């Protein structure tokens, strides 16, 4: 994990030509997704470093496609209803979400915990694709479509464990994690090694104080980590001394999903 590996001969990343209009439009959509109350043109332009007139032209095009709407009174822009159809179609085409849901429901019912399925994206984020909640009055909030930095919490330790980044590269990326209770890099790296050896990871009260998260990886046929299953609960209410049993059940579910995905 700590040694760089040479690139395989004959395999080169595809060249991506910049398309500024597309990049800016996507940036606007992502920004609006973070602001439920909407933003005005100037606020959008300032946040993204755009010329206001350029931002306005892009916004008008997005409004015309029903991907963005403008409040006639406040003049603020929010995501439009057209995004709902795109999101529904995207989720319908994601085999992981449909395969994972019944298994996540079973884990949530058995353990009384919130269970999530996440995808590791090329943008170095964790995207929540499926969520199962226990039938309990007090539940942790987690929403499909939520996105987190890829080294976050328990899953982040697994991402680091299954990557080929060097220790200096991991140290640089580690500095971007936002913790409630930060920990030294050396301690985190030691936990990464433990996670790599046993095949699951845990975060107790570090990422979110009072919350414990367990995570297991889903691996592709070539051993790359593509998704994770995550179990979250209030630390004081987590089953005592049952972390290994929980992780085992999650690993069984993850292996089942991985086999079904590879068979498709």
C-alpha positions in Angstrom: 0.0 0.0 0.0 2.9 2.3 0.7 4.9 1.6 -2.4 4.1 3.2 -5.7 3.4 0.8 -8.5 4.5 1.5 -12.1 1.7 2.0 -14.6 0.9 -1.1 -16.7 2.3 -0.9 -20.2 -0.2 -0.2 -22.9 -2.8 1.2 -20.6 -3.3 5.0 -20.8 -6.0 7.1 -19.3 -8.3 8.5 -22.0 -7.7 12.1 -22.8 -10.5 14.3 -21.6 -10.8 17.6 -23.5 -12.1 20.5 -21.4 -15.6 21.7 -22.3 -16.0 24.8 -20.2 -19.8 25.2 -20.7 -20.5 21.7 -19.6 -18.1 21.9 -16.7 -19.7 25.2 -15.5 -23.2 23.8 -15.9 -22.4 20.8 -13.8 -20.7 23.0 -11.2 -23.9 25.1 -11.0 -26.1 22.0 -10.6 -23.9 20.6 -7.8 -23.8 24.0 -6.0 -27.5 24.4 -6.1 -27.8 20.8 -4.8 -26.1 22.1 -1.6 -28.5 25.1 -1.1 -32.1 24.1 -0.7 -33.2 27.7 -0.4 -31.6 28.6 -3.7 -29.0 31.2 -4.7 -29.0 34.3 -6.8 -26.9 34.9 -9.9 -24.3 36.9 -8.1 -23.9 34.4 -5.3 -23.5 31.6 -7.8 -21.0 33.5 -9.9 -19.0 34.5 -6.8 -18.9 30.9 -5.5 -17.8 29.4 -8.8 -15.6 32.3 -10.0 -17.8 33.0 -13.0 -18.5 36.2 -14.9 -22.1 36.9 -13.8 -23.3 37.2 -17.4 -21.8 33.8 -18.2 -23.5 32.3 -15.2 -26.8 33.9 -16.2 -26.7 32.4 -19.7 -26.0 28.9 -18.4 -28.8 29.3 -15.8 -31.3 30.3 -18.5 -30.3 27.2 -20.5 -30.8 25.0 -17.5 -34.1 26.6 -16.7 -35.2 25.9 -20.3 -34.4 22.2 -19.8 -36.3 22.2 -16.4 -33.1 21.2 -14.6 -33.2 24.5 -12.7 -36.1 26.8 -11.7 -36.1 30.4 -10.7 -38.4 31.7 -8.0 -40.3 34.6 -9.6 -40.4 36.5 -6.3 -36.9 36.0 -4.8 -35.2 35.5 -8.2 -33.2 32.7 -6.6 -32.4 29.6 -8.5 -33.0 26.0 -7.2 -32.8 22.6 -8.8 -35.8 21.9 -11.0 -38.2 19.0 -11.1 -36.4 17.7 -14.3 -33.6 16.5 -12.0 -36.1 14.1 -10.4 -36.6 12.1 -13.6 -32.9 12.0 -14.2 -32.1 10.8 -10.7 -34.8 8.1 -10.9 -33.5 6.9 -14.2 -30.0 6.9 -12.9 -30.9 4.8 -9.9 -33.0 2.4 -12.0 -29.9 1.7 -14.1 -27.6 1.2 -11.1 -27.6 -2.5 -10.5 -25.9 -2.1 -7.1 -28.8 -0.1 -5.6 -31.5 -2.6 -6.6 -29.4 -5.6 -5.6 -28.3 -4.2 -2.3 -31.7 -2.9 -1.0 -33.2 -6.2 0.2 -29.9 -7.2 1.9 -29.6 -3.8 3.5 -33.1 -4.1 4.8 -32.3 -7.4 6.3 -29.2 -6.0 8.1 -31.1 -3.0 9.4 -33.9 -5.2 10.8 -31.5 -7.6 12.4 -29.1 -5.2 14.0 -31.4 -2.1 14.5 -28.9 0.1 12.7 -29.0 2.4 9.6 -27.3 0.6 6.7 -26.0 2.3 3.6 -24.6 1.2 0.3 -22.1 3.6 -1.2 -20.2 3.9 -4.5 -16.6 5.2 -4.7 -16.7 7.8 -7.5 -13.9 9.0 -9.8 -14.3 12.4 -8.1 -12.8 10.9 -4.9 -16.2 10.9 -3.1 -18.5 8.4 -1.6 -22.0 8.5 -3.1 -24.9 7.0 -1.1 -26.9 4.9 -3.5 -29.1 2.9 -1.1 -30.3 3.3 2.5 -32.2 1.0 4.9 -33.4 2.2 8.3 -34.5 0.1 11.3 -38.1 0.3 12.6 -37.2 2.4 15.6 -38.3 5.8 16.8 -34.7 7.2 16.8 -32.9 6.9 13.5 -29.8 8.4 12.0 -30.4 10.5 9.0 -28.9 9.4 5.8 -30.2 10.2 2.3 -29.7 8.6 -1.1 -27.6 11.1 -3.1 -25.5 12.3 -0.2 -21.8 12.6 -1.0 -18.8 12.6 1.2 -15.0 12.8 0.8 -13.8 9.3 -0.1 -11.4 9.0 2.9 -14.2 9.8 5.3 -15.1 7.6 8.3 -14.9 3.8 8.3 -15.2 3.5 4.5 -12.3 5.9 4.1 -10.0 3.6 5.9 -10.9 0.8 3.5 -10.4 3.1 0.5 -7.0 3.9 1.8 -6.3 0.2 2.4 -7.2 -0.9 -1.1 -5.4 1.9 -2.9 -1.9 2.0 -4.2 -1.1 5.5 -3.0 2.1 6.1 -1.2 2.3 7.2 2.4 3.1 10.8 1.4 0.1 10.9 -1.0 -2.2 9.5 1.7 -0.9 12.1 4.2 -1.8 14.9 1.8 -5.3 13.5 1.2 -5.8 12.8 4.9 -5.5 16.5 5.6 -8.8 17.1 3.7 -10.9 14.9 6.0 -13.3 16.9 8.2 -13.5 15.3 11.6 -15.5 16.1 14.7 -12.6 14.6 16.7 -9.4 14.7 14.6 -6.8 12.0 15.0 -3.1 11.9 14.2 -2.2 10.6 10.7 0.0 7.9 12.1 -2.9 6.5 14.2 -5.2 6.6 11.2 -2.6 4.9 9.1 -2.3 2.1 11.7 -6.1 1.6 11.6 -5.9 1.5 7.8 -3.5 -1.4 8.1 -5.8 -3.2 10.5 -8.7 -2.7 8.1 -6.7 -4.1 5.2 -5.8 -7.2 7.2 -9.2 -8.1 8.5 -11.3 -6.8 5.6 -13.5 -4.4 7.5 -13.1 -1.0 9.3 -14.7 0.9 12.2 -14.9 4.6 13.1 -15.9 5.3 16.7 -16.8 8.9 17.5 -14.1 10.4 15.2 -15.9 11.5 12.0 -19.1 12.3 13.9 -18.9 12.4 17.7 -21.3 10.0 19.3 -21.7 7.9 16.1 -20.0 4.6 15.4 -19.7 3.3 11.8 -18.7 -0.1 10.5 -17.8 -0.6 6.8 -17.0 -3.5 4.5 -15.8 -3.3 0.9 -17.2 -4.6 -2.3 -14.4 -5.6 -4.7 -14.4 -6.0 -8.5 -13.0 -9.1 -10.2 -9.6 -7.5 -10.3 -9.6 -6.6 -6.6 -10.4 -2.9 -6.9 -12.8 -1.5 -4.3 -15.9 -0.1 -6.0 -18.5 0.1 -3.3 -19.0 -0.2 0.5 -21.7 -1.3 2.9 -21.9 0.9 6.0 -23.7 0.3 9.3 -24.2 3.4 11.5 -25.5 3.8 15.0 -25.4 5.9 18.1 -22.2 4.8 19.9 -23.9 4.4 23.3 -26.5 2.1 21.8 -24.3 -0.1 19.5 -24.3 -3.8 20.4 -21.5 -4.4 22.9 -18.7 -6.7 21.7 -20.6 -7.6 18.6 -18.6 -5.7 16.1 -17.0 -8.8 14.5 -20.4 -10.5 14.2 -21.9 -7.4 12.6 -19.0 -7.1 10.2 -19.3 -10.7 9.3 -23.0 -10.3 8.4 -22.1 -7.3 6.3 -19.3 -9.1 4.5 -21.7 -11.9 3.6 -24.1 -9.4 2.1 -21.2 -7.6 0.3 -20.0 -10.9 -1.2 -23.5 -11.7 -2.4 -23.9 -8.4 -4.1 -20.5 -8.6 -5.7 -21.2 -12.0 -7.1 -24.5 -10.8 -8.5 -22.9 -7.7 -10.1 -20.1 -9.8 -11.7 -22.7 -12.2 -13.1 -24.6 -9.4 -14.9 
